[in-house]
Amino acid sequence: MSKVTTIEEAVARIPDGASLMIGGFMGVGSPHALIDELIRQGRRDLTIIANDTARPGVDIGKLIAAGAVKRLVASHIGLNPETQKRMIDGDIEVELIPQGTLAERIRAGGSGIGGVLLSTGVGTTVAEGKQTVEVDGETFLLEKPLKADFALVNAWRADEYGNLSYELTARNFNPVMAMAAGTVLAEAEEIVPVGVIPPDQVETVSVCVDCVVARRN
Amino acid sequence: MGTEMDEKTTIAKRVARELRDGNLVNLGIGLPTLVANYLPVGVQVFLQSENGVVGMAPLGIPGAAAAALTDAGGSPTGIIPGAAAFDSVTSFCLIRGGHLDVTVLGGLQVDEQGQLANWMVPGKMVPGMGGAMDLVSGAKRVIVAMTHTAKGKPKILKRCNLPLTSVRRVDLVVTELAVIRPTDAGLVLEEVAEGVTVDQVIAATEATLIVPETVSTMKLAA
């Protein structure tokens, strides 16, 4: 029943060209060891769905620098000039999405919801090409669900079944991404025996998680 | 009109007077984060950081710190007793759902309709909107805290020519020169900074300003 595996085996499941949700906010709460292993194994042509690309050479910024990313879906790349440069040069296709809309689209993707109605972005460039829906006189954008082949998440503690708990602002997009991908790889600061994490503190239910790896320090 | 530091301090001190005890407040990166340092005595607010915390300690005030505790710019921050941590979904439910009393954001342009552009300059700067569009669309009150001009050019225009952050009309614009309230009728000049004349504000503004009979002098938090 244990889902604990090595970082090398976990990342070997990911093929070139896969779509990956990666948790983290400016590198905080990102699965550092899984990202490093993606680069070591030379993965290419990835689609990355993440809040941001951190800073140059940090966390997801390493994947950008390594030329491993073909397409990026994110809310903010302002603190990584390298991502902006590669976007302007045409090396990476970038789709920018408001942060709350990104979270809700991922939530819809992982919870069997066909779309969400959001007022964020109405009348702006974000609305281009999107269906609008009127509800009681208010206009909303129909935002479609977002899913990925894999989610790479970072947790504070994991048990051997894959139950996860998180810490402070390292939580961010990790719990919602763990619901929205075909295969979920969880990197934990600490792996504990089953039963150690109190049920009330489990935020990602083990059944959503496929592999658990220990962070390398 | 003083140094850049004076300008930012003036703006932050004026905006601080807009906050009420118990407000949930989200301060944008940069100038807006200074606002928390000038809260009037007796006013305690809960600061939200959209990466997942309510109860962030104001800048420069040591709160409880941890490696996994950062602000929306990814810098280490502290929290006050009574803080709460949550994921990005919950964070934006607070923002869109009518729970956020005030957001204070920087601006590149504001126009006569009170619309704000603050997230990109096509071809030059494409940082992405982050949470700005959600904040401007969702907060109960939106206060723009920005310098009145950029390199001598007005930022308060007849019509924004940069991509809008939201079509929602912002509630108040505070600069180092003036306090301006967007209304149905247009932009009302409510206050001018000490030592600044109404004519000086008009000269530094491209948009038409509605000037009431009395324009008061800007009062700053201590």
Chai-1 contact restraints between the chains, C-beta under 6 A:
chainA,res_idxA,chainB,res_idxB,connection_type,confidence,min_distance_angstrom,max_distance_angstrom,comment,restraint_id
A,F25,B,N51,contact,1.0,0.0,6.0,A-B,restraint_1
A,M26,B,G74,contact,1.0,0.0,6.0,A-B,restraint_2
A,V28,B,T70,contact,1.0,0.0,6.0,A-B,restraint_3
A,S75,B,G128,contact,1.0,0.0,6.0,A-B,restraint_4
A,S75,B,G130,contact,1.0,0.0,6.0,A-B,restraint_5
A,H76,B,G128,contact,1.0,0.0,6.0,A-B,restraint_6
A,H76,B,G130,contact,1.0,0.0,6.0,A-B,restraint_7
A,I77,B,G128,contact,1.0,0.0,6.0,A-B,restraint_8
A,G78,B,P127,contact,1.0,0.0,6.0,A-B,restraint_9
A,Q84,B,V126,contact,1.0,0.0,6.0,A-B,restraint_10
A,L96,B,G128,contact,1.0,0.0,6.0,A-B,restraint_11
A,P98,B,M129,contact,1.0,0.0,6.0,A-B,restraint_12
A,P98,B,M133,contact,1.0,0.0,6.0,A-B,restraint_13
A,P98,B,D134,contact,1.0,0.0,6.0,A-B,restraint_14
A,Q99,B,G130,contact,1.0,0.0,6.0,A-B,restraint_15
A,Q99,B,G131,contact,1.0,0.0,6.0,A-B,restraint_16
A,G100,B,F92,contact,1.0,0.0,6.0,A-B,restraint_17
A,G100,B,R96,contact,1.0,0.0,6.0,A-B,restraint_18
A,G100,B,D134,contact,1.0,0.0,6.0,A-B,restraint_19
A,A103,B,S88,contact,1.0,0.0,6.0,A-B,restraint_20
A,A103,B,V89,contact,1.0,0.0,6.0,A-B,restraint_21
A,A103,B,F92,contact,1.0,0.0,6.0,A-B,restraint_22
A,R107,B,V89,contact,1.0,0.0,6.0,A-B,restraint_23
A,S119,B,S137,contact,1.0,0.0,6.0,A-B,restraint_24
A,T120,B,M133,contact,1.0,0.0,6.0,A-B,restraint_25
A,T120,B,D134,contact,1.0,0.0,6.0,A-B,restraint_26
A,T120,B,S137,contact,1.0,0.0,6.0,A-B,restraint_27
A,G121,B,M133,contact,1.0,0.0,6.0,A-B,restraint_28
A,G123,B,V167,contact,1.0,0.0,6.0,A-B,restraint_29
A,T124,B,L164,contact,1.0,0.0,6.0,A-B,restraint_30
A,T125,B,P163,contact,1.0,0.0,6.0,A-B,restraint_31
A,E167,B,A68,contact,1.0,0.0,6.0,A-B,restraint_32
A,L168,B,A66,contact,1.0,0.0,6.0,A-B,restraint_33
A,L168,B,A68,contact,1.0,0.0,6.0,A-B,restraint_34
A,L168,B,L69,contact,1.0,0.0,6.0,A-B,restraint_35
A,L168,B,A85,contact,1.0,0.0,6.0,A-B,restraint_36
A,T169,B,N51,contact,1.0,0.0,6.0,A-B,restraint_37
A,T169,B,G52,contact,1.0,0.0,6.0,A-B,restraint_38
A,T169,B,V53,contact,1.0,0.0,6.0,A-B,restraint_39
A,T169,B,L69,contact,1.0,0.0,6.0,A-B,restraint_40
A,T169,B,T70,contact,1.0,0.0,6.0,A-B,restraint_41
A,A170,B,A68,contact,1.0,0.0,6.0,A-B,restraint_42
A,R171,B,G52,contact,1.0,0.0,6.0,A-B,restraint_43
A,R171,B,D87,contact,1.0,0.0,6.0,A-B,restraint_44
A,N172,B,N51,contact,1.0,0.0,6.0,A-B,restraint_45
A,N172,B,G52,contact,1.0,0.0,6.0,A-B,restraint_46
A,N172,B,S88,contact,1.0,0.0,6.0,A-B,restraint_47
A,F173,B,S88,contact,1.0,0.0,6.0,A-B,restraint_48
A,P175,B,D87,contact,1.0,0.0,6.0,A-B,restraint_49
A,V176,B,V89,contact,1.0,0.0,6.0,A-B,restraint_50
